[in-house]
Structure formats: structure tokens, C-alpha cells
Amino acid sequence: MKKHVNSGKDIVYLDETWVNQNYTVSKCWTDITSEQAVGVKVPTGRGGRLIILHAGTKDGFVPGADLIFMAKNDGDYHNQMNADTFEKWFQHQLLPNILPSSIIVMDNASYHSMKIDKPPTAASNKATIIEWLQKKGVQVHEGLLKVQLLHLVSQYTSNTDVNYVIDKMASDHGHRVVQLPPYHCQYNPIELIWAQVKEYVSKRNTFKIADLKPLTHEAINCITKENWRIAVTHAEKIQADDARRDVVVDKFVDSFIISLTSSDKECSE
């Protein structure tokens, strides 16, 4: 990322988040002595949920890249996103609207990392495994057990040959994908932007599902170029600080190993 930042290329950060129908500030005041309580009266439950997918750079949200839709009520919002939805958004809403030779930063969600020509696994049926092998030009003898077929698959699968749908899609348009390390969302400035969007919604929420989507659009439109610039600068500083700490740790570990090895040699002599 340091190399890409210094290259002057546009860096695009993308991510998904959600907003509930009954989303509001975590605390509010009420007058319990009054016949009618004063303050924010929040409906019980979370209500309906909107899923938001968007991307931005230091210059603001990418124009035309917002995707906001109602989620089904089945728990984790991550289940509502899938590779098909993400890939269509990536191809039709993101790629046409970013600068040439951009660096696209995203996390490691499963639907971001669908493999091209993904090898079959133990969960695949024999017909699927045989078809995959035959496409590779492998002669498959009749009567082979599934475990034998999977052994053949492993022989014709190389980690160096792994390609991802999104990476190829980006590469075909002259861009490059960089994935965040697992559990390091703090490196993605859009997380700070989402916090501002949600704060805006929470303070103005009517708790009516019909108002939620327009309000979310309004919140997104209120995010300024300066908001994005501050968020990107903050994320880059965290990355730089962590990189410096890694160098210090690496040097300490290397010197410790060298010192320990020398001591062992002296003891053996």
C-alpha cells in the first residue's frame, strides 16, 4: 500500500454495511414522571434492514457506485450479499466510474474472493469431480473411488494458478485489487465514513421503513470530500505506524535468532 500511495494512482476503498429501520442513538433522555414520556421513543426490535454497498476515494464517494437494497429478515446481513450481486455491482457500477489504473482495496469476504475454475472439494459429487478433471485433459478410469478422484484433483491444482473472478475483472479494465489483512478493517477509511453515515441516520430516523432509504441517500450525500480526506489520512497513518512496528519486531526477532544460534554454537564448542 505504501508503494501504491506513493505511485500517485487513485486508491478506491469499498465495503458493505447496514442500517436498521429502528436504528437510533444508543442513549436518550426521558421524563418518567410525565404522563407522556419525553424524548425519543424507539419501537421494539430492529425492524427492516437496508444493505449498503459503496466505494470512495480521498476525493469522496465514487459517483454512481451506491447500491442500497432491502435485506431479507434472516439474521446476519452478510448472508444477503452474494458473489452474483457483488460481481454485477463491481462490473456495472464501480469499474465504469473510477479512474484508469486504480488500486481497489477490499476485505476478504467470501463473495469478494470467488475463484475462477474453482477445484472440486470433498463436498462435490463424483460427476462434478470427473467433469472438472476431464476439462483438464485428465483420463479418468471407470470405477475410481471419490477419494481417488480427489487425489487426482490435488495433482492438477496449484496454488500459483489460483485466480479470482474480481481480480481478473479488475485486471481486464487496467486496475489492481489489494485485499486487506484479515481482522484489519481499521486500514479501510470507509469504516469511518460508515460511522458518520449511521450517525446521521440515527439522529433523524423516523422509524418508518419508507423513509429509511431516502434518509440513507441523504446521509451519504452529506459526506464531504474533506470527510473522506481525513478518513483516508487516518487509515494511511495507522498502516504506516503498524509497518514501522513490524520492522522493529522483525529486527528484534532476527537479532534474537542470530544471538541464540551463536550461543548454541559456543556451547557446543
VOSE-357224 format. One line per 5 residues: number of its first residue (from 1); their letters; for each residue x, y, z of C-alpha. Coordinates in nm, 2 decimals. Each point is the difference from the previous one (the first is absolute). Last residue first. Layout:
<mizas>
NUM	A	X Y Z | ...
</mizas>
This chain:
<mizas>
269	ESCEK	3.23 -2.59 2.12 | -0.36 -0.11 0.04 | -0.07 0.29 0.24 | 0.16 0.25 -0.24 | -0.22 -0.12 -0.28
264	DSSTL	-0.31 0.02 0.21 | 0.09 0.35 0.09 | 0.05 0.10 -0.36 | -0.34 -0.14 -0.09 | -0.17 0.18 0.28
259	SIIFS	0.16 0.33 -0.10 | -0.10 -0.04 -0.37 | -0.35 -0.10 0.10 | -0.03 0.30 0.24 | 0.14 0.23 -0.26
254	DVFKD	-0.26 -0.12 -0.26 | -0.28 0.03 0.25 | 0.10 0.35 0.10 | 0.04 0.11 -0.36 | -0.34 -0.14 -0.09
249	VVVDR	-0.16 0.17 0.31 | 0.14 0.34 -0.10 | -0.11 -0.04 -0.36 | -0.35 -0.11 0.11 | -0.03 0.31 0.22
244	RADDA	0.09 0.22 -0.30 | -0.27 -0.17 -0.21 | -0.25 0.04 0.28 | 0.06 0.37 0.01 | -0.02 0.03 -0.38
239	QIKEA	-0.33 -0.19 -0.02 | -0.15 0.21 0.28 | 0.11 0.32 -0.17 | -0.15 -0.12 -0.33 | -0.33 -0.06 0.18
234	HTVAI	0.00 0.35 0.15 | 0.09 0.17 -0.33 | -0.28 -0.19 -0.17 | -0.26 0.10 0.26 | 0.11 0.37 -0.01
229	RWNEK	-0.02 0.01 -0.38 | -0.33 -0.17 0.00 | -0.16 0.25 0.24 | 0.16 0.28 -0.20 | -0.16 -0.13 -0.32
224	TICNI	-0.33 0.03 0.18 | -0.25 -0.25 0.14 | -0.35 0.16 -0.02 | -0.09 -0.19 -0.31 | 0.04 -0.33 0.19
219	AEHTL	-0.23 0.12 0.28 | -0.26 0.11 -0.26 | 0.01 -0.34 -0.17 | -0.05 -0.16 0.34 | -0.30 0.23 0.07
214	PKLDA	-0.15 -0.09 -0.34 | 0.04 -0.37 0.09 | -0.13 0.02 0.35 | -0.32 0.21 -0.06 | -0.21 -0.29 -0.13
209	IKFTN	0.12 -0.22 0.29 | -0.14 0.24 0.25 | 0.21 0.03 0.32 | 0.01 0.38 -0.06 | 0.38 0.01 0.02
204	RKSVY	0.16 0.34 0.01 | 0.27 -0.04 0.27 | 0.06 -0.37 -0.08 | 0.03 0.07 -0.38 | 0.28 0.26 0.04
199	EKVQA	0.18 -0.22 0.25 | -0.02 -0.29 -0.24 | 0.15 0.20 -0.29 | 0.28 0.13 0.23 | 0.08 -0.36 0.12
194	WILEI	0.00 -0.12 -0.37 | 0.26 0.27 -0.08 | 0.22 -0.12 0.27 | -0.02 -0.36 -0.14 | 0.06 0.15 -0.35
189	PNYQC	0.36 0.07 0.12 | 0.10 -0.36 -0.03 | 0.31 -0.08 0.20 | -0.21 -0.02 0.32 | -0.17 -0.31 -0.16
184	HYPPL	0.31 -0.20 0.10 | -0.16 -0.33 0.10 | 0.13 -0.19 -0.30 | 0.27 0.20 -0.20 | -0.17 0.23 -0.25
179	QVVRH	-0.01 -0.11 -0.36 | 0.17 0.19 -0.29 | -0.17 -0.01 -0.34 | 0.17 0.15 -0.30 | -0.16 0.20 -0.29
174	GHDSA	0.05 -0.01 -0.38 | -0.35 -0.10 -0.10 | 0.09 -0.37 -0.05 | 0.19 0.02 0.33 | -0.32 0.10 0.19
169	MKDIV	-0.20 -0.29 -0.14 | 0.29 -0.23 0.05 | 0.03 0.10 0.37 | -0.37 -0.03 0.04 | -0.02 -0.35 -0.13
164	YNVDT	0.30 -0.13 0.19 | 0.29 -0.19 -0.13 | 0.18 -0.29 0.16 | 0.28 -0.13 -0.23 | 0.28 0.05 0.25
159	NSTYQ	-0.19 -0.21 0.26 | 0.01 -0.29 -0.25 | -0.27 -0.26 -0.07 | 0.06 -0.28 -0.24 | 0.14 -0.25 0.25
154	SVLHL	-0.26 0.10 0.26 | -0.27 -0.08 -0.24 | 0.15 -0.35 -0.06 | -0.02 -0.06 0.38 | -0.36 0.12 -0.01
149	LQVKL	-0.07 -0.27 -0.25 | 0.16 -0.26 0.21 | -0.21 0.10 0.30 | -0.31 -0.01 -0.21 | 0.08 -0.36 -0.10
144	LGEHV	0.11 -0.08 -0.35 | -0.23 -0.25 -0.18 | 0.05 0.13 -0.35 | 0.33 0.15 -0.08 | 0.03 0.37 -0.03
139	QVGKK	0.24 0.13 -0.27 | 0.09 0.35 0.10 | -0.03 0.27 -0.26 | -0.06 0.28 0.25 | -0.37 0.01 -0.12
134	QLWEI	-0.01 -0.37 0.07 | 0.11 0.06 0.36 | -0.28 0.26 0.06 | -0.26 -0.24 -0.15 | 0.12 -0.28 0.22
129	ITAKN	-0.02 0.21 0.31 | -0.35 0.12 -0.08 | -0.12 -0.35 -0.08 | 0.15 -0.13 0.33 | -0.19 0.25 0.22
124	SAATP	0.17 0.30 0.15 | 0.02 0.03 0.38 | 0.35 -0.16 0.00 | 0.11 0.29 -0.22 | -0.02 0.10 -0.36
119	PKDIK	0.26 0.24 -0.14 | -0.12 0.36 -0.06 | 0.02 0.09 -0.37 | 0.03 0.37 0.09 | -0.01 0.05 0.38
114	MSHYS	-0.25 0.21 0.19 | 0.18 0.23 0.23 | -0.22 0.31 0.05 | -0.30 -0.23 0.08 | 0.20 -0.16 0.27
109	ANDMV	0.07 0.33 0.18 | 0.38 0.07 0.00 | -0.01 0.37 0.02 | 0.03 0.26 -0.28 | 0.24 0.24 -0.15
104	IISSP	-0.01 0.09 -0.37 | 0.31 0.16 -0.15 | -0.09 0.21 -0.30 | 0.17 -0.03 -0.34 | -0.26 0.22 -0.18
99	LINPL	-0.23 0.21 0.23 | -0.32 -0.15 0.14 | -0.36 0.01 -0.12 | -0.02 -0.28 -0.26 | 0.16 -0.25 0.24
94	LQHQF	-0.23 0.07 0.29 | -0.36 -0.01 -0.12 | -0.02 -0.26 -0.27 | 0.29 -0.24 0.06 | 0.03 0.03 0.38
89	WKEFT	-0.38 0.01 0.05 | -0.05 -0.31 -0.21 | 0.28 -0.17 0.18 | -0.14 0.08 0.34 | -0.35 -0.12 -0.08
84	DANMQ	0.12 -0.32 -0.15 | 0.26 -0.06 0.28 | -0.25 0.03 0.28 | -0.12 0.26 0.24 | -0.31 -0.09 0.21
79	NHYDG	0.19 -0.24 0.22 | 0.23 0.28 0.11 | -0.31 0.16 0.15 | 0.00 -0.26 0.28 | -0.36 -0.10 0.10
74	DNKAM	-0.27 -0.11 -0.24 | -0.22 0.31 -0.06 | 0.07 0.05 -0.37 | 0.20 0.30 -0.07 | -0.13 0.32 -0.17
69	FILDA	0.24 0.15 -0.26 | 0.25 0.28 -0.03 | 0.27 -0.01 -0.27 | 0.21 0.32 -0.03 | 0.26 0.01 -0.28
64	GPVFG	-0.15 0.27 -0.21 | 0.27 0.26 0.09 | 0.29 -0.15 0.21 | -0.03 0.14 0.35 | 0.24 0.28 0.08
59	DKTGA	0.33 0.14 -0.12 | 0.22 -0.21 0.22 | -0.17 -0.30 -0.16 | -0.34 -0.17 0.03 | -0.20 -0.31 -0.04
54	HLIIL	-0.35 -0.12 0.08 | -0.22 -0.29 0.11 | -0.28 0.07 0.24 | -0.24 -0.27 0.14 | -0.33 0.13 0.14
49	RGGRG	-0.17 -0.17 0.29 | -0.36 -0.03 0.11 | -0.09 0.03 0.37 | 0.26 -0.03 0.27 | -0.23 -0.09 0.28
44	TPVKV	-0.21 0.22 0.22 | -0.09 0.35 -0.13 | 0.21 0.29 0.13 | -0.16 0.28 0.19 | 0.24 0.29 -0.01
39	GVAQE	-0.05 0.26 0.27 | -0.28 0.09 0.24 | -0.22 -0.27 0.15 | -0.37 0.08 0.00 | -0.15 -0.01 0.35
34	STIDT	0.31 0.17 0.12 | 0.20 -0.13 0.29 | 0.21 -0.23 -0.23 | 0.15 0.30 -0.17 | 0.22 -0.15 -0.27
29	WCKSV	0.35 0.05 -0.12 | 0.18 -0.18 -0.29 | 0.27 -0.26 -0.03 | 0.12 -0.23 -0.28 | -0.09 0.24 -0.28
24	TYNQN	-0.24 -0.15 -0.25 | -0.06 -0.29 -0.24 | -0.36 -0.11 0.00 | -0.01 -0.07 -0.38 | 0.35 -0.15 0.02
19	VWTED	0.30 0.12 -0.20 | 0.26 -0.23 -0.16 | 0.36 0.00 -0.12 | 0.19 -0.11 -0.31 | 0.35 0.10 -0.10
14	LYVID	0.21 0.17 -0.27 | 0.32 0.21 0.01 | 0.13 0.14 -0.33 | 0.36 0.12 -0.03 | 0.08 0.23 -0.29
9	KGSNV	0.36 -0.04 -0.11 | 0.26 0.25 0.12 | 0.26 -0.27 0.02 | 0.08 0.09 0.36 | -0.33 -0.14 0.12
4	HKKM	0.06 -0.32 -0.20 | 0.34 -0.06 0.14 | -0.12 0.07 0.36 | -0.29 -0.24 -0.07
</mizas>
